[in-house]
């Protein structure tokens, strides 16, 4: 990895892309400290002294922007939700599915345009919801319509700016811009994690041997967790494929042996993100219409506590256990959904057959489809349960006295984005400095 970075800095074109990405990241972090107009800073510090539940989840992704109620408080979550909505609609609307698969560059631009429109609509709804939820907390200068319109406009504009920054990083920088913004937002909490570990070792009473052992245990556990995530993200099952001799144009192409790489976690971290959004959605709706739901009892209060148990321990253990089980099932279900949405065994089987290929020991056509489906199902079961395990373990640690700064979802996102960015950096270098990779 260090050699890759060294080669990137030495290559002028790649260096410009890295500097461009760095500048936009600085702009993002600077915007996280710009509070929206009409906010009372003193009341804001009191209301946001401790963010938990949904607020804590959004604050983690936004890099602390939510607790400061900055223009980037909603982060890029409306865009992620909009992308998921468009993907789901593409599976049930034939014209949209055709546009996605056969539209080419023009189709991609139209899908991107639809995603942006849905993002603005969702950001507007979420902005209004945030304003109504915190209106009674006194963090706004007044409760006039003008103040509300100003706050909502600032929040929607912030999300639009983040969407633009992500697009610019993707096109002119290095890596996936949206993923990088989430990555930077999460790792911005690294200093607080280091402070927490130092607080265990050196509390107010002086050096603590127990705290030192706990800190070492946390570091070792985090390293093991990261290593496991890297292993699963990089692991793949290679299905061998043989192609017989065939005529291409006026030439006879000889037999070839290749393989189909099938990753263990083909769906990536998307099932975890989608499951988290699905679990917290009821609480977001309830909190919009019942701002003081935390102090109430009844069915809505129970549904609210069940919904936020994913991201907080301030609810009963019964809610947490039920939430963890439903969360696990959702992650596994969404893993299957995304895997088979992105990999169609029947389509792959037909492509192999059309090109005169076959899997050794498996007949072409339907048997190949069934064979690939069987392999994908086994890999997806493992990948789904692995994702669920990584996401649930930190939820259980919340019932201890440890304040874990990074959850399972955070580690999955950080490791996944880091691996993807390094791979894109290597591909950029391969196009401009190919000789260095052959040595």
C-alpha positions as a LaTeX table, in Angstrom:
\begin{tabular}{lrrr}
\hline
Residue & $x$ (\AA) & $y$ (\AA) & $z$ (\AA) \\
\hline
Unk1 & 0.00 & 0.00 & 0.00 \\
Unk2 & 2.81 & 2.43 & 0.89 \\
Unk3 & 4.49 & 1.72 & $-2.45$ \\
Unk4 & 1.20 & 2.51 & $-4.19$ \\
Unk5 & 0.95 & 5.85 & $-2.38$ \\
Unk6 & 4.58 & 6.65 & $-3.21$ \\
Unk7 & 4.00 & 5.90 & $-6.90$ \\
Unk8 & 0.81 & 8.00 & $-6.84$ \\
Unk9 & 2.63 & 11.02 & $-5.45$ \\
Unk10 & 5.37 & 10.60 & $-8.06$ \\
Unk11 & 2.85 & 10.51 & $-10.94$ \\
Unk12 & 1.77 & 14.09 & $-11.84$ \\
Unk13 & $-1.74$ & 13.28 & $-13.11$ \\
Unk14 & $-2.59$ & 11.03 & $-10.17$ \\
Unk15 & $-1.06$ & 13.54 & $-7.76$ \\
Unk16 & $-3.41$ & 16.23 & $-9.11$ \\
Unk17 & $-6.36$ & 13.92 & $-8.55$ \\
Unk18 & $-5.24$ & 13.23 & $-4.99$ \\
Unk19 & $-4.81$ & 16.96 & $-4.24$ \\
Unk20 & $-8.22$ & 17.71 & $-5.77$ \\
Unk21 & $-9.81$ & 15.03 & $-3.58$ \\
Unk22 & $-8.02$ & 16.38 & $-0.51$ \\
Unk23 & $-9.24$ & 19.94 & $-1.18$ \\
Unk24 & $-12.86$ & 18.81 & $-1.49$ \\
Unk25 & $-12.53$ & 16.76 & 1.71 \\
Unk26 & $-11.27$ & 19.90 & 3.50 \\
Unk27 & $-14.29$ & 21.79 & 2.15 \\
Unk28 & $-16.53$ & 19.04 & 3.53 \\
Unk29 & $-14.93$ & 19.17 & 6.98 \\
Unk30 & $-15.06$ & 22.96 & 7.00 \\
Unk31 & $-18.78$ & 22.87 & 6.22 \\
Unk32 & $-19.37$ & 20.55 & 9.17 \\
Unk33 & $-18.60$ & 23.52 & 11.48 \\
Unk34 & $-20.91$ & 26.08 & 9.79 \\
Unk35 & $-24.09$ & 26.22 & 11.85 \\
Unk36 & $-27.36$ & 26.83 & 10.00 \\
Unk37 & $-28.85$ & 30.36 & 10.35 \\
Unk38 & $-31.39$ & 30.97 & 13.10 \\
Unk39 & $-29.84$ & 28.62 & 15.69 \\
Unk40 & $-29.16$ & 29.61 & 19.28 \\
Unk41 & $-25.64$ & 28.32 & 20.00 \\
Unk42 & $-26.09$ & 28.17 & 23.79 \\
Unk43 & $-29.34$ & 26.20 & 23.57 \\
Unk44 & $-27.78$ & 24.00 & 20.89 \\
Unk45 & $-24.92$ & 22.96 & 23.20 \\
Unk46 & $-27.41$ & 22.00 & 25.92 \\
Unk47 & $-29.72$ & 20.09 & 23.56 \\
Unk48 & $-26.91$ & 18.28 & 21.73 \\
Unk49 & $-24.74$ & 17.60 & 24.76 \\
Unk50 & $-25.19$ & 13.87 & 24.28 \\
Unk51 & $-26.46$ & 12.49 & 21.00 \\
Unk52 & $-27.82$ & 8.96 & 21.02 \\
Unk53 & $-30.33$ & 6.87 & 19.17 \\
Unk54 & $-31.01$ & 8.13 & 15.66 \\
Unk55 & $-29.23$ & 11.40 & 16.38 \\
Unk56 & $-26.08$ & 9.50 & 17.33 \\
Unk57 & $-26.23$ & 7.38 & 14.18 \\
Unk58 & $-26.61$ & 10.42 & 11.91 \\
Unk59 & $-23.95$ & 12.32 & 13.86 \\
Unk60 & $-21.46$ & 9.48 & 13.37 \\
Unk61 & $-21.99$ & 9.38 & 9.58 \\
Unk62 & $-21.95$ & 13.18 & 9.26 \\
Unk63 & $-18.67$ & 13.52 & 11.15 \\
Unk64 & $-20.20$ & 15.46 & 14.07 \\
Unk65 & $-22.11$ & 17.86 & 11.78 \\
Unk66 & $-25.47$ & 16.84 & 13.25 \\
Unk67 & $-24.53$ & 17.64 & 16.85 \\
Unk68 & $-23.43$ & 21.10 & 15.67 \\
Unk69 & $-26.60$ & 21.44 & 13.52 \\
Unk70 & $-24.41$ & 22.56 & 10.65 \\
Unk71 & $-25.45$ & 22.92 & 7.01 \\
Unk72 & $-24.22$ & 19.31 & 6.51 \\
Unk73 & $-26.27$ & 17.98 & 9.44 \\
Unk74 & $-28.27$ & 15.55 & 7.29 \\
Unk75 & $-25.06$ & 14.28 & 5.68 \\
Unk76 & $-25.42$ & 12.32 & 2.45 \\
Unk77 & $-28.05$ & 9.91 & 3.83 \\
Unk78 & $-30.89$ & 11.27 & 1.62 \\
Unk79 & $-28.77$ & 10.45 & $-1.45$ \\
Unk80 & $-28.10$ & 6.91 & $-0.20$ \\
Unk81 & $-31.81$ & 6.38 & 0.45 \\
Unk82 & $-32.66$ & 7.81 & $-2.98$ \\
Unk83 & $-30.19$ & 5.44 & $-4.65$ \\
Unk84 & $-31.78$ & 2.49 & $-2.86$ \\
Unk85 & $-35.26$ & 3.65 & $-3.92$ \\
Unk86 & $-34.19$ & 3.97 & $-7.58$ \\
Unk87 & $-32.60$ & 0.50 & $-7.49$ \\
Unk88 & $-35.79$ & $-1.00$ & $-6.07$ \\
Unk89 & $-37.96$ & 0.79 & $-8.62$ \\
Unk90 & $-35.68$ & $-0.44$ & $-11.43$ \\
Unk91 & $-36.58$ & $-4.02$ & $-10.45$ \\
Unk92 & $-40.33$ & $-3.50$ & $-10.66$ \\
Unk93 & $-40.67$ & $-0.89$ & $-13.44$ \\
Unk94 & $-39.71$ & $-2.41$ & $-16.84$ \\
Unk95 & $-38.87$ & 0.91 & $-18.52$ \\
Unk96 & $-36.56$ & 1.90 & $-15.67$ \\
Unk97 & $-34.94$ & $-1.55$ & $-15.67$ \\
Unk98 & $-34.31$ & $-1.27$ & $-19.43$ \\
Unk99 & $-32.84$ & 2.19 & $-18.93$ \\
Unk100 & $-30.50$ & 0.83 & $-16.23$ \\
Unk101 & $-29.25$ & $-2.19$ & $-18.19$ \\
Unk102 & $-29.39$ & $-1.04$ & $-21.82$ \\
Unk103 & $-29.38$ & 2.74 & $-21.65$ \\
Unk104 & $-25.61$ & 3.13 & $-21.84$ \\
Unk105 & $-24.08$ & 6.49 & $-20.94$ \\
Unk106 & $-27.30$ & 8.39 & $-21.68$ \\
Unk107 & $-29.27$ & 5.99 & $-19.49$ \\
Unk108 & $-26.77$ & 6.40 & $-16.67$ \\
Unk109 & $-27.19$ & 10.18 & $-16.84$ \\
Unk110 & $-30.97$ & 9.87 & $-16.66$ \\
Unk111 & $-30.80$ & 7.50 & $-13.69$ \\
Unk112 & $-28.41$ & 9.94 & $-12.00$ \\
Unk113 & $-30.86$ & 12.79 & $-12.67$ \\
Unk114 & $-33.77$ & 10.81 & $-11.20$ \\
Unk115 & $-31.66$ & 9.97 & $-8.15$ \\
Unk116 & $-30.86$ & 13.65 & $-7.58$ \\
Unk117 & $-34.55$ & 14.61 & $-7.83$ \\
Unk118 & $-35.53$ & 11.94 & $-5.30$ \\
Unk119 & $-32.63$ & 13.08 & $-3.08$ \\
Unk120 & $-33.91$ & 16.68 & $-2.99$ \\
Unk121 & $-37.44$ & 15.48 & $-2.18$ \\
Unk122 & $-36.21$ & 13.22 & 0.65 \\
Unk123 & $-33.87$ & 15.94 & 1.95 \\
Unk124 & $-36.78$ & 18.39 & 2.04 \\
Unk125 & $-38.93$ & 15.93 & 4.01 \\
Unk126 & $-36.08$ & 15.11 & 6.41 \\
Unk127 & $-35.21$ & 18.80 & 6.83 \\
Unk128 & $-38.80$ & 19.65 & 7.77 \\
Unk129 & $-38.85$ & 16.69 & 10.13 \\
Unk130 & $-35.65$ & 17.82 & 11.87 \\
Unk131 & $-36.97$ & 21.36 & 12.27 \\
Unk132 & $-40.27$ & 20.15 & 13.75 \\
Unk133 & $-38.50$ & 17.65 & 16.02 \\
Unk134 & $-36.16$ & 20.25 & 17.57 \\
Unk135 & $-38.52$ & 23.21 & 17.45 \\
Unk136 & $-39.66$ & 22.65 & 21.03 \\
Unk137 & $-36.07$ & 22.29 & 22.33 \\
Unk138 & $-35.44$ & 26.03 & 22.02 \\
Unk139 & $-32.37$ & 25.77 & 19.79 \\
Unk140 & $-33.94$ & 28.13 & 17.23 \\
Unk141 & $-34.07$ & 31.89 & 17.71 \\
Unk142 & $-37.83$ & 31.91 & 17.18 \\
Unk143 & $-40.59$ & 29.66 & 15.83 \\
Unk144 & $-41.64$ & 31.84 & 12.90 \\
Unk145 & $-42.28$ & 30.49 & 9.41 \\
Unk146 & $-39.33$ & 32.47 & 8.05 \\
Unk147 & $-36.93$ & 30.83 & 10.52 \\
Unk148 & $-38.25$ & 27.39 & 9.64 \\
Unk149 & $-37.94$ & 28.05 & 5.91 \\
Unk150 & $-34.38$ & 29.34 & 6.42 \\
Unk151 & $-33.34$ & 26.29 & 8.44 \\
Unk152 & $-34.88$ & 23.78 & 6.01 \\
Unk153 & $-33.38$ & 25.57 & 3.00 \\
Unk154 & $-29.93$ & 25.52 & 4.60 \\
Unk155 & $-30.19$ & 21.80 & 5.39 \\
Unk156 & $-31.38$ & 20.88 & 1.89 \\
Unk157 & $-28.67$ & 23.08 & 0.35 \\
Unk158 & $-26.04$ & 21.35 & 2.50 \\
Unk159 & $-27.12$ & 17.92 & 1.25 \\
Unk160 & $-27.10$ & 19.23 & $-2.33$ \\
Unk161 & $-23.55$ & 20.54 & $-1.87$ \\
Unk162 & $-22.42$ & 17.17 & $-0.46$ \\
Unk163 & $-24.02$ & 15.42 & $-3.43$ \\
Unk164 & $-22.09$ & 17.73 & $-5.77$ \\
Unk165 & $-18.83$ & 17.22 & $-3.85$ \\
Unk166 & $-19.23$ & 13.45 & $-4.05$ \\
Unk167 & $-19.88$ & 13.63 & $-7.78$ \\
Unk168 & $-16.80$ & 15.82 & $-8.36$ \\
Unk169 & $-14.57$ & 13.46 & $-6.35$ \\
Unk170 & $-15.85$ & 10.49 & $-8.38$ \\
Unk171 & $-15.28$ & 12.22 & $-11.73$ \\
Unk172 & $-12.11$ & 14.23 & $-11.10$ \\
Unk173 & $-10.63$ & 12.73 & $-7.95$ \\
Unk174 & $-9.79$ & 9.27 & $-6.61$ \\
Unk175 & $-12.39$ & 6.81 & $-5.36$ \\
Unk176 & $-16.16$ & 6.87 & $-4.98$ \\
Unk177 & $-17.03$ & 10.38 & $-3.77$ \\
Unk178 & $-20.14$ & 9.49 & $-1.75$ \\
Unk179 & $-18.40$ & 6.61 & $-0.01$ \\
Unk180 & $-15.35$ & 8.77 & 0.73 \\
Unk181 & $-17.50$ & 11.46 & 2.39 \\
Unk182 & $-19.04$ & 8.83 & 4.67 \\
Unk183 & $-15.56$ & 7.39 & 5.29 \\
Unk184 & $-14.15$ & 10.79 & 6.30 \\
Unk185 & $-17.16$ & 11.49 & 8.50 \\
Unk186 & $-16.66$ & 8.24 & 10.40 \\
Unk187 & $-12.89$ & 8.43 & 10.87 \\
Unk188 & $-13.25$ & 12.00 & 12.12 \\
Unk189 & $-14.31$ & 10.33 & 15.36 \\
Unk190 & $-10.89$ & 8.67 & 15.69 \\
Unk191 & $-9.51$ & 11.36 & 18.07 \\
Unk192 & $-12.43$ & 10.77 & 20.47 \\
Unk193 & $-11.69$ & 7.03 & 20.35 \\
Unk194 & $-8.05$ & 7.68 & 21.25 \\
Unk195 & $-9.16$ & 10.01 & 24.04 \\
Unk196 & $-11.48$ & 7.31 & 25.35 \\
Unk197 & $-8.66$ & 4.75 & 25.43 \\
Unk198 & $-6.35$ & 7.24 & 27.16 \\
Unk199 & $-9.10$ & 7.92 & 29.70 \\
Unk200 & $-9.20$ & 4.21 & 30.53 \\
Unk201 & $-5.44$ & 4.08 & 31.03 \\
Unk202 & $-5.08$ & 7.40 & 32.86 \\
Unk203 & $-8.31$ & 8.21 & 34.69 \\
Unk204 & $-8.57$ & 11.12 & 37.14 \\
Unk205 & $-7.33$ & 8.90 & 39.96 \\
Unk206 & $-4.08$ & 8.09 & 38.14 \\
Unk207 & $-2.70$ & 5.14 & 36.20 \\
Unk208 & $-5.04$ & 2.13 & 36.00 \\
Unk209 & $-3.69$ & $-1.33$ & 35.25 \\
Unk210 & $-7.23$ & $-2.61$ & 34.64 \\
Unk211 & $-7.88$ & 0.23 & 32.23 \\
Unk212 & $-4.62$ & $-0.57$ & 30.40 \\
Unk213 & $-5.67$ & $-4.20$ & 29.96 \\
Unk214 & $-9.12$ & $-3.16$ & 28.76 \\
Unk215 & $-7.58$ & $-0.69$ & 26.28 \\
Unk216 & $-5.21$ & $-3.38$ & 24.95 \\
Unk217 & $-8.16$ & $-5.77$ & 24.64 \\
Unk218 & $-10.15$ & $-3.18$ & 22.68 \\
Unk219 & $-7.24$ & $-2.53$ & 20.29 \\
Unk220 & $-6.63$ & $-6.26$ & 19.73 \\
Unk221 & $-10.35$ & $-6.86$ & 19.22 \\
Unk222 & $-10.55$ & $-4.00$ & 16.71 \\
Unk223 & $-7.54$ & $-5.36$ & 14.78 \\
Unk224 & $-9.07$ & $-8.85$ & 14.67 \\
Unk225 & $-12.36$ & $-7.37$ & 13.51 \\
Unk226 & $-10.66$ & $-5.34$ & 10.76 \\
Unk227 & $-8.64$ & $-8.38$ & 9.65 \\
Unk228 & $-11.83$ & $-10.45$ & 9.46 \\
Unk229 & $-13.60$ & $-7.79$ & 7.42 \\
Unk230 & $-10.65$ & $-7.50$ & 5.02 \\
Unk231 & $-10.51$ & $-11.28$ & 4.62 \\
Unk232 & $-14.23$ & $-11.57$ & 3.81 \\
Unk233 & $-14.21$ & $-8.50$ & 1.54 \\
Unk234 & $-11.28$ & $-9.85$ & $-0.49$ \\
Unk235 & $-12.16$ & $-13.57$ & $-0.41$ \\
Unk236 & $-13.72$ & $-15.05$ & $-3.54$ \\
Unk237 & $-14.75$ & $-18.37$ & $-5.00$ \\
Unk238 & $-13.35$ & $-18.86$ & $-8.50$ \\
Unk239 & $-15.57$ & $-20.96$ & $-10.75$ \\
Unk240 & $-13.47$ & $-22.35$ & $-13.66$ \\
Unk241 & $-14.78$ & $-21.82$ & $-17.20$ \\
Unk242 & $-13.38$ & $-23.36$ & $-20.38$ \\
Unk243 & $-13.94$ & $-22.01$ & $-23.90$ \\
Unk244 & $-13.53$ & $-24.24$ & $-26.92$ \\
Unk245 & $-11.93$ & $-23.20$ & $-30.23$ \\
Unk246 & $-14.13$ & $-20.88$ & $-32.28$ \\
Unk247 & $-13.98$ & $-18.58$ & $-35.30$ \\
Unk248 & $-13.93$ & $-14.84$ & $-34.56$ \\
Unk249 & $-14.05$ & $-12.85$ & $-37.80$ \\
Unk250 & $-11.43$ & $-14.50$ & $-40.03$ \\
Unk251 & $-9.33$ & $-15.90$ & $-37.20$ \\
Unk252 & $-9.52$ & $-19.11$ & $-35.25$ \\
Unk253 & $-9.37$ & $-18.40$ & $-31.52$ \\
Unk254 & $-7.85$ & $-21.18$ & $-29.46$ \\
Unk255 & $-9.28$ & $-22.76$ & $-26.35$ \\
Unk256 & $-9.09$ & $-20.62$ & $-23.21$ \\
Unk257 & $-9.32$ & $-21.32$ & $-19.51$ \\
Unk258 & $-10.65$ & $-18.60$ & $-17.24$ \\
Unk259 & $-12.80$ & $-18.26$ & $-14.15$ \\
Unk260 & $-15.76$ & $-16.37$ & $-12.71$ \\
Unk261 & $-14.80$ & $-14.60$ & $-9.44$ \\
Unk262 & $-17.64$ & $-14.80$ & $-6.90$ \\
Unk263 & $-17.00$ & $-12.76$ & $-3.75$ \\
Unk264 & $-18.15$ & $-13.87$ & $-0.30$ \\
Unk265 & $-19.66$ & $-10.45$ & 0.44 \\
Unk266 & $-20.86$ & $-9.58$ & $-3.06$ \\
Unk267 & $-23.44$ & $-7.10$ & $-1.73$ \\
Unk268 & $-20.82$ & $-5.21$ & 0.28 \\
Unk269 & $-22.02$ & $-3.06$ & 3.17 \\
Unk270 & $-25.30$ & $-2.05$ & 1.48 \\
Unk271 & $-27.44$ & $-4.65$ & 3.33 \\
Unk272 & $-26.26$ & $-3.24$ & 6.69 \\
Unk273 & $-26.96$ & 0.36 & 5.63 \\
Unk274 & $-30.37$ & $-0.59$ & 4.25 \\
Unk275 & $-31.28$ & $-2.63$ & 7.35 \\
Unk276 & $-30.23$ & 0.25 & 9.64 \\
Unk277 & $-32.34$ & 2.71 & 7.63 \\
Unk278 & $-35.29$ & 0.30 & 7.66 \\
Unk279 & $-35.06$ & $-0.21$ & 11.43 \\
Unk280 & $-34.77$ & 3.49 & 12.31 \\
Unk281 & $-37.38$ & 4.74 & 9.83 \\
Unk282 & $-40.38$ & 4.21 & 12.19 \\
Unk283 & $-38.64$ & 6.19 & 14.94 \\
Unk284 & $-37.91$ & 9.07 & 12.56 \\
Unk285 & $-41.58$ & 9.28 & 11.52 \\
Unk286 & $-42.84$ & 9.01 & 15.11 \\
Unk287 & $-40.43$ & 11.67 & 16.34 \\
Unk288 & $-41.59$ & 14.09 & 13.64 \\
Unk289 & $-45.24$ & 13.92 & 14.75 \\
Unk290 & $-44.63$ & 13.28 & 18.49 \\
Unk291 & $-41.51$ & 15.30 & 19.48 \\
Unk292 & $-41.72$ & 14.31 & 23.19 \\
Unk293 & $-42.15$ & 10.58 & 22.48 \\
Unk294 & $-39.16$ & 9.81 & 24.73 \\
Unk295 & $-41.16$ & 10.83 & 27.82 \\
Unk296 & $-44.32$ & 8.95 & 26.84 \\
Unk297 & $-45.61$ & 5.39 & 27.20 \\
Unk298 & $-47.86$ & 3.21 & 25.08 \\
Unk299 & $-47.69$ & 1.50 & 21.70 \\
Unk300 & $-45.96$ & 4.35 & 19.86 \\
Unk301 & $-43.38$ & 4.70 & 22.64 \\
Unk302 & $-42.72$ & 0.95 & 22.51 \\
Unk303 & $-42.34$ & 1.02 & 18.73 \\
Unk304 & $-39.99$ & 4.00 & 19.06 \\
Unk305 & $-37.81$ & 2.22 & 21.65 \\
Unk306 & $-37.73$ & $-0.93$ & 19.52 \\
Unk307 & $-36.70$ & 1.09 & 16.47 \\
Unk308 & $-33.84$ & 3.01 & 18.11 \\
Unk309 & $-32.40$ & $-0.04$ & 19.91 \\
Unk310 & $-30.09$ & $-0.49$ & 16.90 \\
Unk311 & $-28.11$ & 2.62 & 17.81 \\
Unk312 & $-28.53$ & 3.12 & 21.56 \\
Unk313 & $-28.55$ & 1.20 & 24.84 \\
Unk314 & $-30.95$ & 3.59 & 26.61 \\
Unk315 & $-33.85$ & 1.14 & 26.20 \\
Unk316 & $-34.83$ & $-2.09$ & 27.91 \\
Unk317 & $-32.92$ & $-5.29$ & 27.24 \\
Unk318 & $-36.09$ & $-6.85$ & 25.82 \\
Unk319 & $-36.27$ & $-4.21$ & 23.09 \\
Unk320 & $-32.58$ & $-4.69$ & 22.33 \\
Unk321 & $-32.82$ & $-8.50$ & 21.99 \\
Unk322 & $-35.90$ & $-8.28$ & 19.75 \\
Unk323 & $-34.29$ & $-5.54$ & 17.71 \\
Unk324 & $-31.06$ & $-7.55$ & 17.30 \\
Unk325 & $-32.97$ & $-10.59$ & 16.01 \\
Unk326 & $-35.01$ & $-8.57$ & 13.52 \\
Unk327 & $-31.86$ & $-6.65$ & 12.53 \\
Unk328 & $-30.04$ & $-9.94$ & 11.86 \\
Unk329 & $-32.88$ & $-11.28$ & 9.69 \\
Unk330 & $-33.09$ & $-8.03$ & 7.74 \\
Unk331 & $-29.35$ & $-8.00$ & 7.02 \\
Unk332 & $-29.42$ & $-11.60$ & 5.76 \\
Unk333 & $-32.56$ & $-10.91$ & 3.72 \\
Unk334 & $-31.16$ & $-7.76$ & 2.13 \\
Unk335 & $-27.88$ & $-9.58$ & 1.43 \\
Unk336 & $-29.76$ & $-12.15$ & $-0.66$ \\
Unk337 & $-31.80$ & $-9.39$ & $-2.29$ \\
Unk338 & $-28.77$ & $-7.31$ & $-3.35$ \\
Unk339 & $-26.66$ & $-10.31$ & $-4.38$ \\
Unk340 & $-29.23$ & $-11.76$ & $-6.76$ \\
Unk341 & $-30.10$ & $-8.24$ & $-7.97$ \\
Unk342 & $-26.50$ & $-7.62$ & $-9.06$ \\
Unk343 & $-25.63$ & $-11.17$ & $-10.17$ \\
Unk344 & $-28.08$ & $-13.04$ & $-12.40$ \\
Unk345 & $-27.03$ & $-16.73$ & $-12.72$ \\
Unk346 & $-29.32$ & $-17.27$ & $-15.74$ \\
Unk347 & $-27.81$ & $-14.29$ & $-17.60$ \\
Unk348 & $-24.24$ & $-15.39$ & $-16.81$ \\
Unk349 & $-25.06$ & $-18.94$ & $-17.91$ \\
Unk350 & $-26.49$ & $-17.72$ & $-21.23$ \\
Unk351 & $-23.43$ & $-15.55$ & $-21.87$ \\
Unk352 & $-21.12$ & $-18.50$ & $-21.24$ \\
Unk353 & $-23.16$ & $-20.70$ & $-23.59$ \\
Unk354 & $-23.26$ & $-18.06$ & $-26.37$ \\
Unk355 & $-19.47$ & $-17.74$ & $-26.28$ \\
Unk356 & $-18.95$ & $-21.50$ & $-26.51$ \\
Unk357 & $-17.90$ & $-21.93$ & $-22.91$ \\
Unk358 & $-18.79$ & $-24.39$ & $-20.17$ \\
Unk359 & $-17.99$ & $-25.15$ & $-16.55$ \\
Unk360 & $-16.03$ & $-28.44$ & $-16.32$ \\
Unk361 & $-18.36$ & $-31.26$ & $-15.28$ \\
Unk362 & $-21.50$ & $-29.13$ & $-15.70$ \\
Unk363 & $-23.68$ & $-29.11$ & $-18.82$ \\
Unk364 & $-24.35$ & $-25.76$ & $-20.47$ \\
Unk365 & $-27.74$ & $-24.11$ & $-20.05$ \\
Unk366 & $-30.08$ & $-24.81$ & $-17.12$ \\
Unk367 & $-27.63$ & $-27.09$ & $-15.20$ \\
Unk368 & $-25.06$ & $-24.27$ & $-15.25$ \\
Unk369 & $-27.67$ & $-21.80$ & $-13.95$ \\
Unk370 & $-28.60$ & $-24.16$ & $-11.12$ \\
Unk371 & $-24.93$ & $-24.77$ & $-10.30$ \\
Unk372 & $-24.15$ & $-21.03$ & $-10.13$ \\
Unk373 & $-27.31$ & $-20.37$ & $-8.09$ \\
Unk374 & $-26.29$ & $-23.06$ & $-5.60$ \\
Unk375 & $-22.81$ & $-21.55$ & $-5.17$ \\
Unk376 & $-24.18$ & $-18.01$ & $-4.82$ \\
Unk377 & $-26.71$ & $-19.15$ & $-2.20$ \\
Unk378 & $-24.02$ & $-20.77$ & $-0.06$ \\
Unk379 & $-21.70$ & $-17.77$ & $-0.33$ \\
Unk380 & $-24.56$ & $-15.38$ & 0.44 \\
Unk381 & $-25.60$ & $-17.28$ & 3.57 \\
Unk382 & $-22.06$ & $-17.00$ & 4.90 \\
Unk383 & $-21.65$ & $-13.36$ & 3.85 \\
Unk384 & $-25.05$ & $-12.37$ & 5.27 \\
Unk385 & $-24.43$ & $-13.93$ & 8.67 \\
Unk386 & $-20.94$ & $-12.45$ & 8.78 \\
Unk387 & $-22.29$ & $-8.95$ & 8.12 \\
Unk388 & $-25.01$ & $-9.48$ & 10.74 \\
Unk389 & $-22.48$ & $-10.71$ & 13.30 \\
Unk390 & $-20.18$ & $-7.74$ & 12.74 \\
Unk391 & $-23.12$ & $-5.34$ & 13.08 \\
Unk392 & $-24.62$ & $-6.96$ & 16.19 \\
Unk393 & $-21.50$ & $-7.53$ & 18.33 \\
Unk394 & $-20.96$ & $-3.80$ & 19.02 \\
Unk395 & $-24.68$ & $-3.53$ & 19.94 \\
Unk396 & $-24.08$ & $-6.07$ & 22.71 \\
Unk397 & $-20.99$ & $-4.17$ & 23.92 \\
Unk398 & $-23.17$ & $-1.11$ & 24.61 \\
Unk399 & $-24.47$ & $-2.84$ & 27.74 \\
Unk400 & $-20.99$ & $-2.68$ & 29.24 \\
Unk401 & $-19.37$ & 0.43 & 30.68 \\
Unk402 & $-17.28$ & 0.81 & 27.53 \\
Unk403 & $-18.11$ & 3.67 & 25.18 \\
Unk404 & $-17.09$ & 2.12 & 21.87 \\
Unk405 & $-16.56$ & 4.91 & 19.36 \\
Unk406 & $-16.75$ & 2.70 & 16.27 \\
Unk407 & $-19.53$ & 0.20 & 15.65 \\
Unk408 & $-19.62$ & $-2.76$ & 13.32 \\
Unk409 & $-21.28$ & $-0.79$ & 10.54 \\
Unk410 & $-18.58$ & 1.88 & 10.82 \\
Unk411 & $-15.77$ & $-0.67$ & 10.52 \\
Unk412 & $-17.45$ & $-2.35$ & 7.53 \\
Unk413 & $-17.83$ & 0.98 & 5.74 \\
Unk414 & $-14.32$ & 2.22 & 6.58 \\
Unk415 & $-12.58$ & $-1.00$ & 5.52 \\
Unk416 & $-14.72$ & $-1.41$ & 2.40 \\
Unk417 & $-14.13$ & 2.16 & 1.22 \\
Unk418 & $-10.41$ & 1.99 & 2.01 \\
Unk419 & $-9.98$ & $-1.20$ & $-0.04$ \\
Unk420 & $-12.03$ & 0.21 & $-2.91$ \\
Unk421 & $-10.05$ & 3.47 & $-2.94$ \\
Unk422 & $-6.69$ & 1.69 & $-2.95$ \\
Unk423 & $-7.85$ & $-0.53$ & $-5.83$ \\
Unk424 & $-8.95$ & 2.51 & $-7.85$ \\
Unk425 & $-5.65$ & 4.22 & $-7.08$ \\
Unk426 & $-3.76$ & 1.17 & $-8.35$ \\
Unk427 & $-5.86$ & 1.08 & $-11.51$ \\
Unk428 & $-5.12$ & 4.79 & $-12.13$ \\
Unk429 & $-1.42$ & 4.09 & $-11.73$ \\
Unk430 & $-1.62$ & 1.03 & $-13.97$ \\
Unk431 & $-2.88$ & 3.17 & $-16.85$ \\
Unk432 & $-0.10$ & 5.76 & $-16.46$ \\
Unk433 & 2.83 & 3.82 & $-15.04$ \\
Unk434 & 2.25 & 0.28 & $-16.20$ \\
Unk435 & 5.92 & $-0.70$ & $-16.20$ \\
Unk436 & 6.19 & $-0.26$ & $-12.45$ \\
Unk437 & 3.59 & $-2.95$ & $-11.86$ \\
Unk438 & 5.38 & $-5.48$ & $-14.01$ \\
Unk439 & 8.59 & $-5.23$ & $-12.06$ \\
\hline
\end{tabular}
